[in-house]
Amino acid sequence: MAICKYEDLGENQMDVFREIGSIGNGNAITALSGLLSEKISMDMPEVDILGFNQAQEKMGEAEEVVGAVLAEMSGELSGIMMLILKEKFIKQIVSKVLSQEMEDILEMGEMDQSLLREIGNIMISSYVNALSSLTGLQISLSVPQIAVNMLGGVLSLPMALLGIESDKLMMITGEFYLGGEGMDSNILLLPDISSLNVLMKKLGVE
């Protein structure tokens, strides 16, 4: 049966996205550990289909300032992927990689922005590579764009791009452990509905 909206996904289909999340996390941990020259671990990811308000509540306060990296998928699968990182995570990464302290993520310099874009590209590419390896689909990514804004404003970006096609978000949530500290990571994986059906057919879970 064709999927018309994200809410139509059954438990077997959600299990597929959990597997994609698990593989994507493994890829991301390997790449980030290399970048930081430090061991990183991560909890098993949770995958949820949430409305805008639910997603916002799960991640924090609407006014909380976060950093986001967004890339569009094209090729045999179309859609959007967006990584959302808390201020604490960004500051710790900047401190470790650039050996400098950041006072306010709203005042990021060029090197800080470049690092955030690189982290986002690593994370997003890790999930896209997991999708490609499981399905055999050829997927291209646009140059990642970054945004630093209040959580509510950041979450409105994919909703605006998706338009009326969906009022739900697919969110993969995990917690990184870096230097003994836990830090949240949230990935929005948002294939368009046509691509979602192609994906399910390729994976044999229509």
N, C-alpha and C positions, 0 to 999 in steps of 0.2 A: 504494500500500500504506500502510495506517495506521501511524503512528508510535506505538510503545508506550512508548518510553523515549528519553532524549536520545541514547544510543549508536546508535540507529537512523538518525540523521541522516547522509546521504551527503555526498559532497564538493560536489555542486551546491547542496545545501541549506545547507551550511556557508558556501559562497560568498555566499549571500544574507545571512547574518548578518554576514559581513565587510563587505558593502556597507552594511548598516544601521549597523555600527560606524563605518565611514568617514563616512557622512552625519551620524551622531550626534556624532562628534568635531568635524566642521566647524561644526555648530551650536553646540557647547559652546565651542569656541575663540572664536567671534565674541562670544558672550555674556560669557564670562569676561574677554576683552580689554577689553570695555566697562566691566565692573565694576572692573577693576584699573587702567584707563587705561594699559595697557601691552601691547605685542605679545606674544602667546603662540603658540607653534607646538607641533605634536605629531606623533610618528611615526605611520605607518600602524598601525592596531590589529591585534593578534593575537586570534583567536577560538579557544578551546579548550573541549572537553568534558572535565572533570576530576573525579576522585573527591575527597572531602574532603581526604585527606592530600596528594594531588598539588597541589591548589589552595593548600593551606597552604605546601607546600614552594616553590611558584613565587613566592609573595608574600613569604616571609620566615620568621622564627622564630615558633613557636607562642606564645612568651611576649612577643613584641614588641607594645607598645601602639599601637593604631591608632584612627582615628576612622572611623565608619561612618554612612551615612545610608540609611535603608530606607523604601521606599514600596510600597504594594500597588496593583496594576493591577486595574481592573474595567471593566465595560462589555462590549464585544464581544471583549475579550481579557482573561483573568485571569492573575494571577501576581504575582511579586515582582521588584523591582529594588533592588539595593543597591550603593552606591558605597563603596569602601574607600580611605582615604587614609592615607599614612604621616605620622608625626609631623612630619618635616621640611617636608612640603608644607603642613600646617596652620599651622605656626609662621610660614612665609614669607608665606602669605596674610594671616594676622592682622597681621603686621608691616606689610605693604603697605597694607592697607585701613584698619586701625584705628590705625596708627602707634604700636603698642605691642608690647613683647616678651612672649612667653609662655614661662614657665619649664617648665611641666609640663602636658601636655594633659589629664591626669587632674584638673586643678584649673581647668578652663575656667570663665570667668564667663559671665553671661547674654549679653553682647554677642558673646563668642567662639562660644558655642553657636548663637546666631542666625545668625552669619556662616557657620558650618559647615553649618547647615541650608539656608541660601540657596545655597551652593556646590553642595550635594547636589541641591537642587531644580533648579538650572540644568542640571547634568550629566544627571540622570535624565530631566528633561523633554525634553532634546535628543534622547535616544535614543527616547523614546516618540513624539515628533513625527516622527522618521524612520520609525518603524514605521507610524504613521498615514498619513503621506504616501505610503508605498510600497504600502500595502494598502487604504487607504480605511476602515479600521476605526476606530470611535469608542472611544477608550481614556481612561478617567479615572484620576487618581492620588489616593491618599489623602494627607493631610497628612504630610510626611516626618517620621520619627522618627530621633533620633540616638542613637548609642551610642559610648562610648569605653571600650575594654576590650582585653584581650589578643587577638591575631589568632585564636587557636583558639576563643575564646569568641564573637567576632564572627561567625566563619564558621558556628558552630553555629546561629545564629538562622534563616537561611533553610532550613537542613536540618530544623530542628524544625517550621517552618511548612509545608514541603513534605511532611513526614511520610514515609509509606512510598511515596509516588508516585515518588520518584526519589532515588537515592543519588549522583547526579552533579550538577555545577554547570556552567552555561555562563558562561565568563568572558571578558570583552573587556578586554584589557590594552594599555595604551599608555604612552608617556612624554611628559610635558609638558616644554616648555623655557620657563622663566620667568627672565628676567634672566641668561640664559646657563647656567642650571643645569637639569639634567634631574631630573624627579621622577615616580615611578610613579603611575599611576592604574589602578584595577581596578574594573570594573563587572560585577556579576553580573546577568545577564538570564535570568530564570527563569519563563517562561510555563508554566502547567500543561499537562499532556499534551493535554487536549482543545483548549486554545487553540493549542498548537503545531501540531496538525493543521489547524485553521482557518487559521492563518497560512500554512502551506505551500500550502494549496489556493488562497488568495487570491493568492499569489505565483507560482502555476503550477509548483511544484516538488514535487509530491506524490511 
